[in-house]
Amino acid sequence: MAERRSSVLVVGSGLAGLTCAADLAASGRETLVVSAGRAGRDGATHRVHALAPWILLTAPWVRSDSPARFLRDLKRLGLGLERSGLAEVLADSAHAAALRLIEELDLVPMDAKPVTLAGDELPRGLRCLPRNRHIMLAPALARCAAAGVRVRDRTLVFGLLICEGRAAGAVVVDRDTGGVSSVEADAVVLACGGGGAVFPVTTSPRWCRGTGLALASAAGVLLHRPELAQVLPVTAIPPLFFPSSATLVRDRIEIGSRVLPPDRDVEATTIAIAEAASLGQPTLLELTAEAAAILPERVRASPAFSQGGRRVPLTVALHHGIGGVAIDAWGRTSLPGLYACGEAAGGVQGRRRTMGTGLLEASIFGKRAAQAIIHDQKERGSHAEGARMAAVPGLPVEPTAIERRLDELLGPLVVLRPREAVDGAVQELMAWPLDGFEPSRANEATALAAIRRQAALEMLGGFREDRFAAEPGAPPAGSGEGRWST
Ligand SMILES: Cc1cc2nc3c(=O)[nH]c(=O)nc-3n(C[C@H](O)[C@H](O)[C@H](O)COP(=O)(O)OP(=O)(O)OC[C@H]3O[C@@H](n4cnc5c(N)ncnc54)[C@H](O)[C@@H]3O)c2cc1C
């Protein structure tokens, strides 16, 4: 009798998921990618070029630089909050991974040499543009198709199946039919992106609402510092564009009648904008002609910009999850058979992350998770035969009402996290009435609300523990010790 091929379910079709899936399928695994929207177009990866002026790949590029020096800088910014061994992998692999990404994603470098980014001592930032400006992940989708990966679009994962102490599949809702079903697999990869969209103002797509945190939490899987996330100033006029940190630290920023001092860092700017917003004061960025030229047409066409002397209002947005599902250096989680990679995984970097590393992390750890699955299945086998149990986050009644309430509760907590507001939000979310999991009663709206509520509780719990949390009026965490850079 032919041996049954082992099957792997990959949740998410961003760079991490597609990288992992292509390698798994090439090794003979039956690989299914499930994605909430249209595969390859529904994650943060697809947005990189839409909401930022270029794609940045940060790595040691020049002779005077090295993985050891890069690691030292990653750790300086991390303030000890990274997971052991992970920053080492990023530092060691970044250069080769950046070259691979340029080739695999068909990127074109904008400059002959890397540029020195705000806050850095060495030129590490290679600015690139995609040759195909529409679908950044088209080459990755093509590689998956050639390797035999099956892809299921418009399918939302909202629970894990557990069998004999191992991950054994997922609970999904089909967004077209509304049907809830189980997808069984011998291993599951959480490549479902970060938790930006737990917050109402974010650069992340709506699907990236902390599925990794929520599913892992419901299954009792270890998390790493779910509260760690990067917040950035963006244009308040949609599409929430990031005008580059060189602009944010150099160009004139006005808050009420006050002008921010020159040579500030991005974190101090972010906190100043958030504090002003909490007092009802707008923030205006006045761009040079060169910086204005990179803004999207929609922002330049706005009355605020065209009549206001190249001035745009700024707001702050949750940008990138740094914490997430705890992994080892190969993407293994604390639950056998469950792996995580890309923004869903936590702890490659600590308190502050270096910009231009998200795609590298997705690619490096997507590949490592595939290798770990192949290795683990050879060592231990993969099939569990017992009954499957569903681990699903609590399904809130009145999902529309809780989504609205989450916007109200979390909107003011993007940067400033006063203890009473955090405690009040936790109490209210804990007290929200929940339905037990009953497949015939679950639907897309309850699944989405369940993911967001559970992820929010994990993040809020982390804010309570966060000794670096920005309280109103406090100086930026670790200011002077390091800067964010892009
Ligand atoms: C505006 C912007 C600019 C950026 N600029 C850069 C840059 O210049 N350089 C750089 O290196 N990084 C950059 N980043 C960061 C980088 O894009 C991300 O770190 C990286 O793309 C994350 O990839 P991922 O595969 O982990 O997640 P994503 O690309 O976010 O993919 C997540 C996938 O999971 C799916 N998903 C989520 N929840 C579910 C669910 N419940 N069920 C089914 N599917 C689900 C989503 O639909 C999506 O397919 C930027 C990010 C943004 C938003």
The ligand as a Tripos MOL2 file, in Angstrom:
@<TRIPOS>MOLECULE
LIG
   53    58     1     0     0
SMALL
NO_CHARGES

@<TRIPOS>ATOM
      1 C1          2.9170   49.7380    5.1490 C.3       1 LIG1
      2 C2          3.9500   48.7140    5.4520 C.ar      1 LIG1
      3 C3          5.2460   48.9060    5.0230 C.ar      1 LIG1
      4 C4          6.2260   47.9560    5.3170 C.ar      1 LIG1
      5 N1          7.4800   48.1440    4.8380 N.ar      1 LIG1
      6 C5          8.4060   47.1630    4.9850 C.ar      1 LIG1
      7 C6          9.6810   47.2720    4.3630 C.ar      1 LIG1
      8 O1          9.9790   48.2510    3.6730 O.2       1 LIG1
      9 N2         10.5850   46.2640    4.5630 N.ar      1 LIG1
     10 C7         10.2850   45.1630    5.3260 C.ar      1 LIG1
     11 O2         11.1110   44.2680    5.4680 O.2       1 LIG1
     12 N3          9.0570   45.0380    5.9200 N.ar      1 LIG1
     13 C8          8.1270   46.0020    5.7560 C.ar      1 LIG1
     14 N4          6.8950   45.8740    6.3410 N.ar      1 LIG1
     15 C9          6.6350   44.6990    7.2090 C.3       1 LIG1
     16 C10         6.3600   43.4590    6.3550 C.3       1 LIG1
     17 O3          5.4910   43.7970    5.3270 O.3       1 LIG1
     18 C11         5.7250   42.3790    7.2180 C.3       1 LIG1
     19 O4          6.5110   42.1650    8.3600 O.3       1 LIG1
     20 C12         5.6540   41.0610    6.4560 C.3       1 LIG1
     21 O5          5.0870   41.2770    5.1870 O.3       1 LIG1
     22 C13         4.8340   40.0610    7.2370 C.3       1 LIG1
     23 O6          4.6340   38.9290    6.4330 O.3       1 LIG1
     24 P1          3.7570   37.7230    6.9800 P.3       1 LIG1
     25 O7          3.7200   36.7170    5.8800 O.co2     1 LIG1
     26 O8          4.2340   37.3110    8.3000 O.co2     1 LIG1
     27 O9          2.3010   38.3570    7.2100 O.3       1 LIG1
     28 P2          1.2630   38.9870    6.1870 P.3       1 LIG1
     29 O10         1.8870   39.3920    4.9080 O.co2     1 LIG1
     30 O11         0.5230   40.0100    6.9420 O.co2     1 LIG1
     31 O12         0.2980   37.7790    5.8630 O.3       1 LIG1
     32 C14        -0.6370   37.2950    6.8070 C.3       1 LIG1
     33 C15        -1.5960   36.3730    6.1000 C.3       1 LIG1
     34 O13        -2.4230   35.7080    7.0420 O.3       1 LIG1
     35 C16        -3.7680   35.7710    6.6220 C.3       1 LIG1
     36 N5         -4.6170   35.6350    7.8030 N.ar      1 LIG1
     37 C17        -4.6180   36.3720    8.9380 C.ar      1 LIG1
     38 N6         -5.5290   35.9090    9.7990 N.ar      1 LIG1
     39 C18        -6.1180   34.8450    9.1820 C.ar      1 LIG1
     40 C19        -7.1350   33.9420    9.5670 C.ar      1 LIG1
     41 N7         -7.7340   34.0220   10.7710 N.pl3     1 LIG1
     42 N8         -7.5120   32.9820    8.6980 N.ar      1 LIG1
     43 C20        -6.9260   32.8840    7.4760 C.ar      1 LIG1
     44 N9         -5.9540   33.7170    7.0720 N.ar      1 LIG1
     45 C21        -5.5480   34.6740    7.9240 C.ar      1 LIG1
     46 C22        -3.8500   37.1200    5.9260 C.3       1 LIG1
     47 O14        -5.0070   37.2150    5.1450 O.3       1 LIG1
     48 C23        -2.5370   37.0710    5.1360 C.3       1 LIG1
     49 O15        -2.6840   36.2480    4.0050 O.3       1 LIG1
     50 C24         5.8970   46.8010    6.0730 C.ar      1 LIG1
     51 C25         4.5840   46.6120    6.4970 C.ar      1 LIG1
     52 C26         3.6050   47.5410    6.1890 C.ar      1 LIG1
     53 C27         2.1960   47.2980    6.6410 C.3       1 LIG1
@<TRIPOS>BOND
     1     1     2 1
     2     2     3 ar
     3     2    52 ar
     4     3     4 ar
     5     4     5 ar
     6     4    50 ar
     7     5     6 ar
     8     6     7 ar
     9     6    13 1
    10     7     8 2
    11     7     9 ar
    12     9    10 ar
    13    10    11 2
    14    10    12 ar
    15    12    13 ar
    16    13    14 ar
    17    14    15 1
    18    14    50 ar
    19    15    16 1
    20    16    17 1
    21    16    18 1
    22    18    19 1
    23    18    20 1
    24    20    21 1
    25    20    22 1
    26    22    23 1
    27    23    24 1
    28    24    25 2
    29    24    26 1
    30    24    27 1
    31    27    28 1
    32    28    29 2
    33    28    30 1
    34    28    31 1
    35    31    32 1
    36    32    33 1
    37    33    34 1
    38    33    48 1
    39    34    35 1
    40    35    36 1
    41    35    46 1
    42    36    37 ar
    43    36    45 ar
    44    37    38 ar
    45    38    39 ar
    46    39    40 ar
    47    39    45 ar
    48    40    41 1
    49    40    42 ar
    50    42    43 ar
    51    43    44 ar
    52    44    45 ar
    53    46    47 1
    54    46    48 1
    55    48    49 1
    56    50    51 ar
    57    51    52 ar
    58    52    53 1
@<TRIPOS>SUBSTRUCTURE
     1 LIG1         1 GROUP 0 **** ****
